[in-house]
Amino acid sequence: MIKSIKRAIERWLNRETPPQAFPPCDFERLRYSLRPGDVLLVEGRTKVSEVIKLITQSRWSHAALYVGRLHDIESDEVRDLVLANRDVDPSEQLIVEGLLGQGTVVNYLTDYTHDNLRVCRPAALSHGDAKAVIEYACRHLGTPYNFRQMLDLARLLFPWSIVPRRWRSSLFTNNVGEPTRTVCSSMLAEAFGEVDYPVLPKFKKVGKDRVELIKRNTKLFTPADFDYSPYFEVLKFPFWGQRDKAHYRELPWNQDGLLSNDDDEFIIG
């Protein structure tokens, strides 16, 4: 009975509103610009997305990790982890994300064709560390989604002076034997933390002329933190407003049908 009620609530929270007729993001341009290790931010259309937007005061309600197509995953072991989670089409671009009711799963990038998206790129991340971030995320496939953590975060964001002591967050306590749970942005923060790539670290002055970076509790991260982070480049792909022609379309190509033989001699093709 309790499980049935829980599933009903999850279905209600995951119910999507119709997409915009013209989403602000040009999906086709975005999909061909992605590279493995990029963080994809989503302006969700579900009821749970509206809750997250309210809590975080941001339009970005969800974050996913782009891992490329199946052949882009270099490790046989990691590919097996992906295939164990889902029998994927090798031609599809894949993301790893945490979803309410599903946990951490592999999905297709095209699931977000009609959504407003933004790419946050860890531009300084090395190829080897990008592989490690992807591997970390894939090793967490199947991890349950922690809705309680999101509610804890909501309580934590209220001023301490107006929150009764008994309501204060239990965010930093774990019940013995409870399986590890996560939300989308927390898992991604953990993945980048594994290779010491900063998202939004704290800074501590040490002595007169030294500064240390202090890692934040990953459970405090929200999708908007990747947008705000100075260590991630923000890539936008507006549906309208930039030149529709690619730059190479405007190169001054000869229009008379000339071809070069690489010896400064030109012929008519």
C-alpha positions in Angstrom: 0.0 0.0 0.0 2.8 2.5 1.0 4.7 1.6 -2.1 1.7 2.2 -4.3 1.2 5.6 -2.7 4.9 6.4 -3.2 4.7 5.5 -6.9 1.6 7.6 -7.4 3.3 10.6 -5.8 6.4 10.1 -8.0 4.2 9.8 -11.1 2.5 13.0 -10.2 5.7 14.9 -9.5 7.3 13.6 -12.7 4.3 14.6 -14.9 5.5 17.0 -17.6 3.8 20.2 -18.9 3.9 20.6 -22.7 7.1 22.0 -24.2 7.3 25.5 -25.6 6.5 25.7 -29.3 9.9 27.4 -29.8 12.3 26.5 -27.0 15.0 29.1 -26.4 17.7 26.6 -27.2 18.8 25.3 -30.6 19.1 21.6 -29.8 20.8 20.6 -33.1 23.6 23.1 -32.7 24.0 22.1 -29.0 24.2 18.3 -29.7 27.0 18.7 -32.2 29.1 20.9 -29.9 29.0 18.6 -26.8 32.1 16.6 -25.7 32.3 13.9 -23.0 32.6 15.4 -19.5 30.3 18.4 -20.2 27.5 19.2 -17.7 24.1 19.7 -19.3 21.7 22.0 -17.4 18.0 21.5 -18.0 15.0 23.8 -17.3 12.7 21.0 -16.4 8.9 20.9 -17.0 7.8 18.6 -14.2 6.3 19.4 -10.9 9.4 18.3 -9.1 11.4 20.7 -11.3 9.2 23.5 -10.1 9.9 22.5 -6.5 13.7 22.5 -7.3 13.5 25.9 -9.0 11.7 27.4 -6.0 14.2 25.9 -3.6 17.3 27.0 -5.6 15.9 30.3 -7.0 17.2 29.3 -10.4 15.6 28.3 -13.7 17.9 25.3 -13.8 16.3 22.3 -12.1 18.4 19.4 -13.3 21.9 18.6 -14.3 23.2 15.6 -16.3 26.7 14.4 -17.4 27.3 14.0 -21.1 29.3 10.8 -21.8 29.1 10.6 -25.6 28.1 7.6 -27.7 28.8 4.1 -26.5 32.0 3.9 -28.6 33.3 7.1 -27.0 33.6 5.3 -23.6 37.1 3.9 -23.8 36.9 1.5 -20.8 35.4 -1.9 -21.6 34.4 -2.1 -17.9 32.5 1.2 -18.0 30.8 0.3 -21.2 29.6 -2.9 -19.5 28.2 -0.8 -16.6 26.3 1.3 -19.1 24.9 -1.7 -20.9 24.0 -3.3 -17.6 21.8 -0.3 -16.8 20.3 0.0 -20.3 20.5 -1.7 -23.6 21.4 1.5 -25.5 21.5 2.2 -29.2 25.2 2.7 -30.2 24.3 5.6 -32.4 22.6 7.7 -29.6 24.4 10.3 -27.5 24.2 9.3 -23.9 23.9 11.2 -20.6 24.0 10.0 -17.0 21.5 11.6 -14.7 19.6 11.2 -11.4 15.8 11.1 -11.7 13.1 10.9 -9.1 11.7 7.4 -9.1 14.5 6.0 -11.2 17.7 6.9 -9.5 20.9 7.3 -11.4 20.4 6.1 -14.9 21.6 6.2 -18.5 19.4 8.1 -20.9 19.5 9.6 -24.4 20.4 13.2 -25.0 17.4 13.4 -27.4 15.1 13.0 -24.4 15.6 16.8 -24.0 15.1 17.8 -27.6 12.3 20.2 -26.7 13.7 21.6 -23.5 15.7 24.7 -22.6 19.3 23.6 -22.1 22.7 25.0 -21.3 26.1 23.5 -21.5 28.7 24.0 -18.7 32.1 22.9 -19.9 35.0 22.1 -17.5 37.4 23.6 -20.1 40.6 22.9 -18.1 39.7 19.2 -17.4 42.3 16.9 -18.9 41.2 14.0 -21.1 42.3 11.4 -18.5 40.3 13.2 -15.7 37.2 13.5 -18.0 37.4 9.7 -18.3 37.6 9.4 -14.6 34.6 11.7 -14.0 32.5 9.6 -16.5 33.7 6.4 -14.9 32.7 7.7 -11.4 29.2 8.6 -12.7 28.7 5.2 -14.4 29.8 3.3 -11.3 26.9 5.0 -9.5 24.3 3.8 -12.0 21.4 2.3 -10.1 21.9 4.5 -7.0 18.4 5.7 -5.7 17.4 9.3 -5.9 17.3 11.0 -2.5 14.3 13.3 -2.4 14.8 13.7 1.3 18.1 15.4 0.6 16.4 17.9 -1.6 14.0 18.8 1.2 16.9 19.0 3.7 18.6 21.4 1.3 15.4 23.5 1.2 15.4 23.7 5.0 19.1 24.6 5.0 18.4 27.6 2.7 16.0 29.2 5.1 17.6 31.7 7.6 18.6 29.8 10.8 16.9 32.4 13.0 13.4 31.5 11.7 13.8 27.7 11.5 12.9 25.8 14.7 15.8 23.7 16.0 13.9 20.4 15.4 13.4 21.3 11.7 17.1 22.1 11.1 18.7 20.0 8.4 19.7 16.4 9.0 21.8 16.7 5.9 25.1 15.8 7.5 23.8 12.7 9.3 23.4 9.2 7.9 21.4 6.3 9.2 23.6 3.3 9.8 23.0 0.7 7.1 21.0 3.1 4.8 22.1 2.8 1.2 23.9 5.7 -0.4 21.5 8.0 -2.1 22.1 11.0 -4.3 20.5 13.8 -6.4 21.7 14.8 -9.8 23.9 17.8 -8.9 25.4 16.1 -5.8 26.6 13.1 -7.8 28.2 15.3 -10.4 29.9 17.4 -7.7 31.3 14.1 -6.3 32.5 13.0 -9.7 34.5 16.2 -10.3 35.7 16.1 -6.7 37.2 12.7 -7.3 39.7 14.3 -9.7 40.0 17.5 -7.6 38.4 19.7 -10.3 36.8 22.7 -8.6 33.2 23.6 -9.0 32.5 26.1 -6.2 35.2 25.6 -3.5 35.6 27.7 -0.4 38.8 29.5 0.2 40.8 29.7 3.4 43.7 32.0 4.2 46.7 30.2 5.6 49.4 32.3 7.1 50.2 35.7 5.4 50.4 34.8 1.7 48.9 31.3 1.2 45.4 30.3 0.3 43.9 26.8 0.4 40.8 25.5 -1.5 38.3 23.8 0.8 35.9 21.3 -0.8 32.2 22.0 -0.1 29.9 19.3 1.1 28.7 17.8 -2.2 25.1 17.4 -0.8 24.8 21.2 -0.9 25.3 21.5 -4.6 22.4 22.6 -6.9 22.3 22.5 -10.7 22.8 26.3 -10.8 26.2 26.0 -9.1 27.7 24.7 -12.4 26.3 27.7 -14.2 27.7 30.0 -11.6 31.1 28.3 -11.3 34.1 30.3 -12.7 35.7 26.9 -13.5 33.1 26.0 -16.1 32.6 27.7 -19.4 28.9 28.4 -20.2 27.9 27.6 -23.7 24.6 28.9 -25.0 22.9 27.9 -28.2 20.0 30.4 -28.8 17.1 29.3 -31.1 17.1 32.8 -32.6 19.3 35.9 -32.4 22.6 34.7 -33.8 23.6 34.5 -37.4 21.9 31.4 -38.9 24.7 30.9 -41.4 27.9 29.1 -40.1 31.1 31.1 -40.7 32.4 28.7 -43.3 29.3 29.5 -45.4 30.6 33.1 -45.7 34.1 32.3 -47.0 34.8 33.9 -50.4 34.8 30.6 -52.4 35.4 31.0 -56.1 32.1 30.8 -58.0 33.6 30.0 -61.5 34.2 26.3 -60.9 38.0 26.5 -60.6 39.9 23.6 -59.1 43.6 23.7 -57.9 46.2 21.1 -58.8 48.3 22.2 -55.9 50.9 23.6 -58.2 49.4 27.1 -58.5 47.7 25.9 -61.7 43.9 26.2 -61.8 41.6 24.3 -64.1 37.8 24.4 -64.7 36.3 21.5 -62.7 
